Structure formats: structure tokens, C-alpha cells
């Protein structure tokens, strides 16, 4: 597997973990009555979802083309 493919996959996993954690953080902000924190977390969630989708599309696109795997150089 190319390092680039591994890196995309690794980043995708980390973004998805962070998105999962954001739900708890948003609940904490609401409980603490910190609307600005909630707004910041909503914006962050929106951006992370956008980049997560781009990474997912890149990984699945490479897989469909048969280019997601090992090469002669690896």
C-alpha cells in the first residue's frame, strides 16, 4: 500500500473518531449553557464532515479503480 493511501485511511479514521466525540462535547456545551462553544463545535463538525467525505471519496475511488493497494515500489 502506498504511504499516501495509508495516510488517507488513517486521517479518515481519526476524523471519524473526532466526529463521534463531538457529539459528547456538544452535549456538554449545552448542559453548561455555553452557546458559543456549541456554535464552534457545530462549525467544526460541519468542516470535519466535509473533509471526511472528501477522504472517503478518495479512498473508495482508488479502490474502485484498483489503485488502492500495494505497488511494485512498496
C-alpha positions as CSV (number, residue, x, y, z in Angstrom):
1,X,0.0,0.0,0.0
2,X,1.3,3.4,-0.8
3,X,2.0,5.6,2.2
4,X,-0.4,8.1,0.6
5,X,-3.2,5.6,0.7
6,X,-2.4,4.6,4.2
7,X,-2.3,8.3,5.2
8,X,-5.7,9.0,3.7
9,X,-7.2,6.0,5.5
10,X,-5.5,6.9,8.8
11,X,-6.8,10.5,8.5
12,X,-10.3,9.3,7.7
13,X,-10.3,7.1,10.8
14,X,-9.1,10.0,13.0
15,X,-11.7,12.4,11.6
16,X,-14.5,9.9,12.2
17,X,-13.3,9.3,15.8
18,X,-13.3,13.1,16.4
19,X,-16.7,13.5,14.8
20,X,-18.0,10.8,17.1
21,X,-16.5,12.6,20.2
22,X,-18.0,15.9,19.1
23,X,-21.5,14.7,20.0
24,X,-20.5,14.3,23.6
25,X,-18.7,17.7,23.6
26,X,-21.8,19.4,22.1
27,X,-24.0,17.8,24.9
28,X,-21.5,19.2,27.5
29,X,-21.7,22.7,26.0
30,X,-25.4,22.6,26.1
31,X,-25.5,21.3,29.7
32,X,-23.1,24.1,30.7
33,X,-25.2,26.6,28.8
34,X,-22.3,27.7,26.6
35,X,-23.9,28.6,23.3
36,X,-20.7,29.9,21.8
37,X,-19.0,26.7,22.5
38,X,-21.9,24.8,20.9
39,X,-21.7,27.0,17.8
40,X,-18.0,26.5,17.5
41,X,-18.4,22.7,17.8
42,X,-21.2,22.8,15.2
43,X,-18.9,24.7,12.8
44,X,-16.1,22.2,13.5
45,X,-18.4,19.3,12.9
46,X,-19.5,20.7,9.6
47,X,-15.9,21.2,8.4
48,X,-14.8,17.8,9.6
49,X,-17.7,16.1,7.8
50,X,-16.8,17.9,4.6
51,X,-13.2,16.7,4.8
52,X,-14.2,13.2,5.9
53,X,-16.4,12.9,2.9
54,X,-13.5,14.0,0.6
55,X,-11.2,11.4,2.1
56,X,-13.8,8.7,1.9
57,X,-14.4,9.6,-1.8
58,X,-10.7,9.5,-2.5
59,X,-10.3,6.1,-0.8
60,X,-13.3,4.5,-2.4
61,X,-12.4,6.0,-5.8
62,X,-8.9,4.5,-5.7
63,X,-10.4,1.1,-4.6
64,X,-12.9,1.1,-7.5
65,X,-10.0,1.8,-9.9
66,X,-7.9,-1.0,-8.4
67,X,-5.3,1.5,-7.3
68,X,-5.7,1.1,-3.5
69,X,-3.1,-1.4,-2.5
70,X,0.5,-2.4,-2.9
71,X,2.6,-1.5,-5.8
72,X,5.9,-2.6,-7.3
73,X,7.8,0.1,-5.4
74,X,6.4,-0.8,-1.9
